[in-house]
């Protein structure tokens, strides 16, 4: 069984100036505890919403004093945000007398394991009508696999975290969860927006998990339909699509698994709407961005929304909503089958393009911190490298913070591929890239492609974020080796996460750009030789150049603006290497 390693530190007893120091109050309530302020500050610096993603730090006590336990991958991400006092207290073994506080758990993926994050309601948790917890279906799914026996992590809240030889299960489900506020016909609130409560938000810690392999399972919708009698299947499916889209932006390389709803009670109108919802999910889950479907409605005849029977005591509990042990076993078996196929696909996933001939420059130093000199990963290590900053799957994801280790001569961090081969100054080469920018602050810029001379940047493609579909990208280039940048708008009205395609041809006398539907064309969408454009010429005074692509983030290191990371994703139409013409 994989063994997680940790760091331990004591939170600073001085309230942080970033939050106003000792003036921090919440209405007329007592002053916020120093340890809680440390947690809130770190969450803010890592870009998590206030009061929605707790906890990444596992609280413990030593002789009544609070200490924090944090896994090594997460510590790498947050260490630069600790105070000098906190850094001075860091140790790699539990302090003498350290005991964990199960009421302050940490829901972060475990390195070396397959991590299943479940977003759901009381059915996902395995609730009985009595309110007692049963053996949840996600636990039964893993236990049904050959060689797997999940053991509950008793240092966490009950029935939340389990680990086996190869899996960790994080049951983030909250009883009563729905995609949005649920209201009775008269408009009275039945449940608040339960999906926004902390447990269902803990999937957001996935990018901190280093080399961990992650999967997200969503099983929701029954409460929306049951508590909003006027909500149609199409209306609730639209909510589902919105959640899938949000998750795909936040976790573009993480497989998303959705599940159909099962029959609920003997209300014909409700079950007709469940049937409509399930029909839409089966037809549209792939186009919505999900990767796999668990058809729970077909896991047992009694679950069928049209012909099933919620009075069947071999599967259902007495309330006709929740299940008994056997019923949850039927659900777990359906999930098990899909998980086994997902893992098989993930193990043989085809990468979008070969990384042979490339190396990557990262915004972390040799110790994993975000200060000083950058780290470089070369082949063959690069082929197997995954971290919070570079994630490999069916696409490549480049994440860069707004403050990090830098290369010489730059004040901006980067997560960027650099081609290992240098071309002669008069070589004619092309490079093609398919990319998206799912996350960037409004008005902020990152360079997604560069053509770089030995001491200057010849050409770069700069993407600038904008709200509500107003992002743009431009080409920036130097007319001569000694001139300043000229910029030309190439594309506008881009929504974050939308894919773009670009091919650049570079000679010593011209730059050509081919875009999107014309990316493989013969006539460029733009050329430096077009009428009215500033020409591009090179004289050989700089003998060589090379290509780069990824995420060279230009956000200022200070002040912190609440949007700490930029994300760029490269896809399969990107070429393995520049092509010599």
Buried (B, 14 or more C-beta within 10 A) or exposed (E): EBEBEBBBBBBBEEBBEEEEEEEEEEEEEEEBEBBBBBBBBBBBBBBBEEEBBBBBBBBBBBEEEBBBBBBBBBBBBBBBBBBEEBEEBBEEEBBEEBEBBBEBBBBBBBBBBBBBBBBBBBBBBBBBBEEEBBBBBBBBBBBBBEEBEBEBBEBBBEBBBBBBEBBBBBBBBBBBBBBBBBBEEEEEEBBEBBBBBBBBBBBBBBBBBBBBBBBBBBBBBBBBBBBBEEBBBEBBBEBBBEBBBEBBBBBBBBBBBBBBBBBBBEBEEBBBBBBBBBBBBBEBBEEBBBBBBBBBBEBBEBBBBEEBBBEBEEBBBEBBBBBBEEBBBBBBBBBBBBBBEBBEBBEEBEEBBEBEEBBBBBBBBEEBBBBEEBBEBEBEEBEEBBBBBBBBBBBBBBBBBBBBBBBEEEEBBBBBBBBEEBBEBEBBBBBBBBBBBBBBBBEBBBBBBBBBBEEEBBBBBBBBBBEEEBBBBBBBBBBBBEEEBBEBEBBEEBEBBEBBBBBBBBBBEBBBBBBEEBBEEEEBBBBBEEEEBBBBBBEEEBEEBBBBBBBBBBBEBEEBEEBBBBBBBBBEBBBEBBEEE
